[in-house]
Amino acid sequence: MAARKPLIAGNWKMYGRRANLGELEVLWRSISPVAAHVDALICPPAPYVQNAAWSARETGILIGAQDCGTESEDAARTGDVSAAMLADVGARFVIVGHSERRALFGETDAVVRRKAQAAQRAGLTAIVCVGETRLERDSGQAGDVVVRQVRDSIPDDAESLVIAYEPVWAIGGDRTPTPAEIDEIHHIIRGTLAQRFASGASDIRILYGGSVGPKNAAEVFAVGGVDGALVGRASLKAADFAAIILAHPAAK
Ligand code: PGA
C-alpha cells in the first residue's frame, strides 16, 4: 500500500473574525517540528481565505476553503465564489459536500461532484465529504449510503482528491462511532475507490470527521484505514488543533 501522508484539516465553518487568523501563528509555533510528517490545513470562512494564505505564507500550514461554486468559468452566479478565485487568493484545498451544505442548502451528489470537478480544474484538491444520518445508521444502511455518495459525488480524476467520512450524527456533538465502525466504513470507501479508479486510488486519503478533539484523536488515528481528520470545533483554538496534530503517530 502506498504511504499516504496524514492530512489534518480544520473547518472553521461560519465562526470567527479576522482576528482569529492570529491563531495560525500560534498553531505554527506548536506544529512546525512535525510539519514534515503531517499536512495541516485550515479552512477559514471565504472572506478570510486570502488573509489566511498571507498569514500562513512563511509557515507550512496549508489554507483551503469550505465550499466553491459549480462553474469552472467566470459566470453570472450572484453570491457564488469560484474555485478559480479561491486558488487565485492562495487556497490549495476546498471542502465540498459537507453534510451542512447537503442538509441545509440542498446540495445533491450531482452538485457536489460538479463542485469537486470545478475545484480540480482550478488546481485545488477537493475534499469530498460523505456520511450517513443517525436514521440511516440505525436502519443498517450506513454502508450503502456512503457507497452511493462516494460513487455519485466524486470526480472522474483520482488526483487531487481526498474523501472525508463524517457521520452526520457525530458532527457537532459528543458522540463518535467506535473504532470498529470507523474502520468498517473506511474499508467500504477504500473498496469503492478501488473499483472506480483503475489506478491511483490507493493514494487518495480518507479522513474521519465528527467530534474529533484532543481527547479522542489518538484513538481515531489508531484506526488502520484513517489517513487523518476533518475537525470542526476543535480547530478554532490553535492549542486544541495542535494537540490533535501532535496526537498523530506520524508526529511522534
Ligand atoms: P466537529 O465538526 O468536529 O465540530 O464535530 C466536524 C465537521 O463538521 O467537519
Boltz pocket constraint, residues with backbone or C-beta under 6 A from the ligand:
constraints:
  - pocket:
      binder: B
      contacts: [[A, 11], [A, 166], [A, 170], [A, 171], [A, 172], [A, 173], [A, 209], [A, 210], [A, 211], [A, 212], [A, 230], [A, 231], [A, 232], [A, 233], [A, 234]]
      max_distance: 6.0
